[in-house]
Amino acid sequence: MYRNCCTFLLAACLVSGAGIRLSAADKDLPEGFTPLFNGKDLSGWKVPEGDNGHWKVVHGVIDYDARSEGRGEDKSLWSDKSFGDFVLRVDWRLKADPGYKHPVPIILPDGSHKKGPDGREETIEIEDVDSGIYLRGSSKSQVNIWMWPIGSGEVYGYRMDRRMPSEVRAAVTPKKKADRPRGEWNTFDITMKGDRLWVKLNGEEVITNAELPGVPREGPIALQHHGSYDAKTGKWKGPPSLVQFRNIAIKELK
């Protein structure tokens, strides 16, 4: 009886321990999805050369402190693999560490900036942090993660390109702000089909069938680095990517 009891307890402990060690890759995924992050290390991703441990995995999430020491200008974290048409699902949250205080414009539904009676842009000061998801190897086709009043999900590179038709700039502007409060987890569902983009944020469709003229047919995905730190003043020079990611998975569309 005693031996059987001990055997049962040992088995229970092993099961419990296995549960604690479950990674993002071990969780049940929707049909057709493949994990891009295993919850343990940065396998499958290109860490910037000379990064020195600023992109890292902490308690099952990708954690970034925006202080990469990478030698090149691009300090983002890129996937090894390239993708064409896909649905990308990723959880993200902006950390509560102090960000960068600065005025930002008030963005209108057509993608333009609100102006006052004097013709000047109206702004609001925020404590900003900034990251995003690069699609198909292009920083221009970035789905933004930030603190701006318009909300995350917009495609800044296209909205701010005045060479683009007005309907393109309007379509890449979020319909609503669906972000949860800073420090809480959010979920993106990002769909790319041809040159068209859809973005859901926390189940709310914020970008619908937006055209991205000239977007590459395929390319890797990146988790964006943003901002630089002034060690002399102890302050940020721009909005930093104080961000975490988890549960990154992709479904390739044929």
C-alpha positions as CSV (number, residue, x, y, z in Angstrom):
1,M,0.0,0.0,0.0
2,Y,2.8,2.4,1.0
3,R,4.7,1.6,-2.2
4,N,1.7,2.2,-4.4
5,C,1.0,5.5,-2.7
6,C,4.5,6.7,-3.3
7,T,4.3,5.6,-6.9
8,F,1.1,7.6,-7.4
9,L,2.6,10.7,-5.7
10,L,5.7,10.5,-7.9
11,A,3.6,10.2,-11.0
12,A,1.5,13.2,-10.0
13,C,4.6,15.3,-9.3
14,L,6.0,14.5,-12.7
15,V,2.8,15.4,-14.5
16,S,2.6,18.6,-12.5
17,G,6.2,19.4,-13.3
18,A,5.6,18.8,-17.0
19,G,2.7,21.2,-16.9
20,I,4.9,23.9,-15.4
21,R,7.4,23.4,-18.1
22,L,5.0,23.7,-21.0
23,S,6.2,26.1,-23.7
24,A,4.3,28.1,-26.2
25,A,5.1,25.4,-28.8
26,D,3.5,22.7,-26.6
27,K,0.1,24.5,-26.2
28,D,-2.8,23.6,-28.4
29,L,-2.8,25.7,-31.6
30,P,-5.6,26.3,-34.0
31,E,-5.6,23.9,-37.0
32,G,-2.9,24.7,-39.5
33,F,-0.8,27.0,-37.2
34,T,2.9,26.4,-36.6
35,P,4.7,28.0,-33.6
36,L,7.4,30.5,-34.4
37,F,8.6,30.8,-30.8
38,N,9.2,27.7,-28.6
39,G,8.9,29.5,-25.2
40,K,12.5,28.5,-24.3
41,D,15.0,30.3,-26.5
42,L,15.4,32.3,-29.7
43,S,15.8,29.4,-32.0
44,G,14.3,30.3,-35.4
45,W,15.2,34.0,-35.0
46,K,18.2,36.1,-36.0
47,V,19.5,37.9,-33.0
48,P,21.4,41.1,-34.0
49,E,25.1,40.6,-34.1
50,G,26.6,42.0,-30.9
51,D,23.2,42.3,-29.2
52,N,24.7,41.3,-25.9
53,G,21.6,39.7,-24.4
54,H,19.1,42.5,-24.7
55,W,16.8,40.3,-26.8
56,K,16.2,37.4,-24.4
57,V,13.6,34.9,-23.2
58,V,12.3,35.4,-19.6
59,H,9.7,33.1,-18.0
60,G,8.5,31.9,-21.4
61,V,8.2,35.2,-23.2
62,I,10.5,37.2,-25.5
63,D,11.6,40.2,-23.5
64,Y,13.3,43.3,-24.9
65,D,14.7,46.3,-23.1
66,A,15.4,48.5,-26.3
67,R,19.1,48.6,-25.5
68,S,20.5,46.2,-28.1
69,E,24.3,46.8,-28.7
70,G,24.0,45.4,-32.2
71,R,26.6,46.8,-34.6
72,G,24.2,47.6,-37.5
73,E,21.4,50.1,-37.7
74,D,18.8,47.4,-37.7
75,K,18.5,45.9,-34.2
76,S,15.2,44.2,-34.7
77,L,14.6,40.4,-34.2
78,W,14.0,38.7,-37.6
79,S,12.6,35.3,-38.3
80,D,14.8,32.8,-40.0
81,K,12.0,31.8,-42.4
82,S,10.3,33.9,-45.0
83,F,6.5,34.0,-45.6
84,G,4.1,35.0,-48.4
85,D,0.4,34.8,-47.5
86,F,-0.3,34.0,-43.9
87,V,-2.2,34.5,-40.7
88,L,0.1,35.5,-37.9
89,R,-1.1,35.3,-34.3
90,V,1.0,36.9,-31.6
91,D,0.5,38.1,-28.0
92,W,2.3,41.3,-27.0
93,R,2.4,43.8,-24.1
94,L,4.2,47.1,-23.5
95,K,6.1,47.1,-20.2
96,A,5.5,49.7,-17.5
97,D,9.0,51.0,-17.4
98,P,9.3,54.8,-17.9
99,G,9.1,55.6,-21.6
100,Y,9.7,58.8,-23.7
101,K,7.5,61.9,-23.1
102,H,6.7,63.8,-26.2
103,P,3.8,65.4,-28.1
104,V,2.1,63.2,-30.8
105,P,-0.4,64.2,-33.4
106,I,-4.1,63.4,-33.2
107,I,-4.8,61.2,-36.2
108,L,-8.1,61.5,-38.1
109,P,-10.0,58.5,-39.7
110,D,-8.6,59.4,-43.1
111,G,-5.0,59.2,-41.8
112,S,-4.4,62.9,-41.7
113,H,-3.4,64.9,-38.6
114,K,-6.0,67.1,-36.9
115,K,-5.3,70.8,-37.2
116,G,-6.5,73.7,-35.1
117,P,-8.0,77.0,-36.3
118,D,-4.5,78.4,-36.8
119,G,-3.6,75.6,-39.3
120,R,-1.1,74.0,-36.9
121,E,-1.3,70.3,-36.0
122,E,-2.9,69.6,-32.7
123,T,-0.9,67.3,-30.4
124,I,-1.2,65.6,-27.1
125,E,1.7,64.7,-24.8
126,I,2.1,61.1,-23.9
127,E,4.7,58.8,-22.3
128,D,5.4,56.7,-25.3
129,V,6.8,53.3,-25.9
130,D,7.0,51.9,-29.5
131,S,7.4,48.6,-31.3
132,G,5.7,46.7,-34.0
133,I,5.7,43.7,-36.4
134,Y,7.5,44.0,-39.8
135,L,5.8,42.0,-42.5
136,R,7.5,40.4,-45.5
137,G,10.9,41.7,-44.7
138,S,9.9,45.4,-45.0
139,S,9.9,48.1,-42.3
140,K,7.4,50.0,-44.4
141,S,4.8,47.3,-43.9
142,Q,5.0,47.5,-40.1
143,V,1.9,46.9,-38.0
144,N,2.5,49.4,-35.1
145,I,2.5,48.7,-31.4
146,W,2.6,52.0,-29.4
147,M,0.8,54.4,-27.1
148,W,-0.6,56.9,-29.6
149,P,-4.3,57.8,-29.2
150,I,-5.2,56.2,-32.6
151,G,-4.3,52.8,-31.2
152,S,-2.0,50.0,-32.3
153,G,-2.4,48.2,-35.6
154,E,-1.8,51.0,-38.0
155,V,0.7,50.8,-40.8
156,Y,2.7,54.0,-40.3
157,G,5.0,53.6,-43.3
158,Y,2.0,53.7,-45.7
159,R,-0.1,56.2,-43.8
160,M,2.7,58.8,-43.7
161,D,3.6,58.2,-47.4
162,R,2.1,61.2,-49.2
163,R,2.7,59.6,-52.5
164,M,0.1,57.0,-51.6
165,P,-3.6,57.5,-52.7
166,S,-5.9,58.9,-50.0
167,E,-7.8,55.6,-49.8
168,V,-4.7,53.7,-49.1
169,R,-3.7,56.0,-46.3
170,A,-7.2,55.9,-44.8
171,A,-7.4,52.1,-45.0
172,V,-4.1,51.6,-42.9
173,T,-5.5,53.9,-40.2
174,P,-7.1,51.9,-37.3
175,K,-10.9,52.1,-37.2
176,K,-10.8,52.1,-33.4
177,K,-8.4,51.8,-30.4
178,A,-8.7,48.3,-29.1
179,D,-5.5,48.3,-27.0
180,R,-5.7,47.1,-23.4
181,P,-4.1,49.2,-20.7
182,R,-0.3,49.3,-20.7
183,G,1.2,46.3,-18.9
184,E,-1.6,44.0,-20.0
185,W,-1.4,41.3,-22.8
186,N,-2.9,42.0,-26.2
187,T,-3.4,39.7,-29.2
188,F,-2.8,40.5,-32.9
189,D,-4.3,38.4,-35.6
190,I,-2.6,39.7,-38.8
191,T,-3.6,38.4,-42.2
192,M,-1.6,39.0,-45.4
193,K,-3.1,37.9,-48.8
194,G,-1.3,39.3,-51.9
195,D,-1.0,43.0,-51.2
196,R,-4.0,43.1,-48.8
197,L,-3.8,43.4,-45.0
198,W,-6.3,42.7,-42.2
199,V,-5.5,43.3,-38.5
200,K,-7.5,42.2,-35.5
201,L,-6.5,43.5,-32.1
202,N,-8.0,41.7,-29.1
203,G,-10.8,40.3,-31.4
204,E,-11.7,43.7,-32.9
205,E,-10.9,44.3,-36.6
206,V,-9.0,47.5,-36.7
207,I,-7.7,47.2,-40.3
208,T,-9.8,45.7,-43.1
209,N,-8.6,44.8,-46.6
210,A,-6.0,47.5,-46.7
211,E,-4.0,47.7,-49.9
212,L,-0.2,47.9,-49.5
213,P,1.1,48.9,-52.9
214,G,4.5,47.6,-53.7
215,V,4.7,45.3,-50.6
216,P,7.2,42.4,-51.2
217,R,5.6,39.1,-52.2
218,E,7.3,37.3,-49.4
219,G,9.9,37.9,-46.7
220,P,10.7,37.3,-43.0
221,I,8.8,38.7,-40.0
222,A,10.5,41.0,-37.4
223,L,9.8,42.1,-33.9
224,Q,10.8,45.8,-34.1
225,H,13.5,47.6,-32.2
226,H,12.8,51.3,-31.6
227,G,14.5,54.1,-29.6
228,S,18.0,54.7,-28.3
229,Y,19.2,55.3,-24.8
230,D,21.6,58.1,-23.7
231,A,23.8,56.7,-21.0
232,K,25.1,60.1,-20.1
233,T,21.7,61.6,-19.3
234,G,20.0,58.4,-18.4
235,K,17.1,59.3,-20.7
236,W,15.6,57.9,-23.9
237,K,16.2,59.8,-27.1
238,G,13.0,58.4,-28.6
239,P,10.1,56.1,-27.7
240,P,11.8,52.7,-26.7
241,S,10.7,49.2,-27.5
242,L,10.0,48.1,-23.9
243,V,8.0,45.1,-25.1
244,Q,7.4,41.4,-24.6
245,F,6.0,38.8,-27.0
246,R,4.6,35.3,-26.5
247,N,2.5,32.6,-28.2
248,I,3.8,33.5,-31.7
249,A,2.3,31.2,-34.4
250,I,1.7,31.4,-38.1
251,K,-0.6,29.7,-40.6
252,E,0.6,29.8,-44.2
253,L,-2.1,30.3,-46.8
254,K,-1.8,28.6,-50.2
